[in-house]
Amino acid sequence: MTLRAFRIVGAAAADALEALHALVDVRGALEEAGAVTVWLDQALPEMPFDGLAIHELPPAAANATSTGLEHDRAILVAKDLLVRPPWVERPIGFGGIELVVPRGMAFGSGEHDSTQAALLALHAAWKAPTSFADVGTGSGILALYAHVRGCRRIEACDVEEPAVLAARELIPGSEVTLGGPETMPWRADFVIANLTAAEQHAALPGILDRWSQKAALVLSGMRAHEVDAVASRLPRVASRLTRGAFTALTTPPSA
Ligand SMILES: C[S@@+](CC[C@H](N)C(=O)[O-])C[C@H]1O[C@@H](n2cnc3c(N)ncnc32)[C@H](O)[C@@H]1O
């Protein structure tokens, strides 16, 4: 398939990307400060935002092939928490928790700030829960954290089939379903979801329904102006953790 790529520059570039996710099938997106490049299989729809400069990349540049390995590196999320693809060596001397995630078709190689905020909140709230659920698992990176920490009852879901396949392969023995939180088979003690704010609002009833409240709930993926509206729908909020443009909220277990 030949894709078209559009570079959108301006203060509302991130909002434009969010709007596009609702309007069309965004096949790829590269987010930078004040700019996004999106790959679509169609023309770019009208963007109802002021002050955006938009230009289409030449077809050859839009469809340039790359191995995807050029910029791979180990990502030190915290001093004792590292994410790396299998083909990158563990840094010499590192003795902390390692998440080895192959870069594939699914979101979640550890580079995105929303993933890092989720991982940091998860790391901070971890108290060896007996069960764990990951809503919008992507590559399975957050569920992998639970697996590496010894949790043996892990479920996850994603609305994208490539993500479901990737997560099943990454975490054998886990229960990964295609669909939203309501498709997950049991109530889990620790629940995590790294979704856009719009997705959080839509999925929240299902997320809360799948949470036993015996361990923490972590919601990540909100931009600063979106955090309060999500927080107001939670029973309580113990902490907010921000990485780059994204915040993760942690709700503690009920007493
Ligand atoms: C931002 S990615 C997060 C991936 C990974 N968990 C991470 O933290 O890097 C969000 C994922 O949620 C999925 N998704 C969006 N809405 C969903 C919903 N209502 N239920 C399940 N998955 C959803 C998307 O397909 C995507 O794979």
The ligand as a Tripos MOL2 file, in Angstrom:
@<TRIPOS>MOLECULE
LIG
   27    29     1     0     0
SMALL
NO_CHARGES

@<TRIPOS>ATOM
      1 C1         -0.9000    4.7900   23.6690 C.3       1 LIG1
      2 S1         -1.0310    3.1100   23.2140 S.3       1 LIG1
      3 C2         -0.3530    2.3540   24.6830 C.3       1 LIG1
      4 C3          0.4210    1.0890   24.4180 C.3       1 LIG1
      5 C4          1.1780    0.5540   25.6460 C.3       1 LIG1
      6 N1          0.2570    0.1460   26.6910 N.3       1 LIG1
      7 C5          2.1210    1.6130   26.1750 C.2       1 LIG1
      8 O1          1.9280    2.0970   27.2870 O.co2     1 LIG1
      9 O2          3.0800    1.9550   25.4720 O.co2     1 LIG1
     10 C6         -2.7690    2.8530   23.3770 C.3       1 LIG1
     11 C7         -3.2630    1.4980   22.9080 C.3       1 LIG1
     12 O3         -4.6050    1.3830   23.3400 O.3       1 LIG1
     13 C8         -5.3970    0.8010   22.3280 C.3       1 LIG1
     14 N2         -6.7770    1.2370   22.6370 N.ar      1 LIG1
     15 C9         -7.3770    2.4280   22.3980 C.ar      1 LIG1
     16 N3         -8.6210    2.4540   22.9190 N.ar      1 LIG1
     17 C10        -8.8180    1.2560   23.5290 C.ar      1 LIG1
     18 C11        -9.9000    0.6620   24.2590 C.ar      1 LIG1
     19 N4        -11.0420    1.3010   24.4940 N.pl3     1 LIG1
     20 N5         -9.7430   -0.5890   24.7150 N.ar      1 LIG1
     21 C12        -8.6060   -1.2820   24.4910 C.ar      1 LIG1
     22 N6         -7.5470   -0.7820   23.8070 N.ar      1 LIG1
     23 C13        -7.6410    0.4730   23.3520 C.ar      1 LIG1
     24 C14        -4.7680    1.2740   21.0490 C.3       1 LIG1
     25 O4         -5.0340    0.3760   19.9990 O.3       1 LIG1
     26 C15        -3.2690    1.2960   21.4210 C.3       1 LIG1
     27 O5         -2.6330    0.0800   21.1120 O.3       1 LIG1
@<TRIPOS>BOND
     1     1     2 1
     2     2     3 1
     3     2    10 1
     4     3     4 1
     5     4     5 1
     6     5     6 1
     7     5     7 1
     8     7     8 2
     9     7     9 1
    10    10    11 1
    11    11    12 1
    12    11    26 1
    13    12    13 1
    14    13    14 1
    15    13    24 1
    16    14    15 ar
    17    14    23 ar
    18    15    16 ar
    19    16    17 ar
    20    17    18 ar
    21    17    23 ar
    22    18    19 1
    23    18    20 ar
    24    20    21 ar
    25    21    22 ar
    26    22    23 ar
    27    24    25 1
    28    24    26 1
    29    26    27 1
@<TRIPOS>SUBSTRUCTURE
     1 LIG1         1 GROUP 0 **** ****
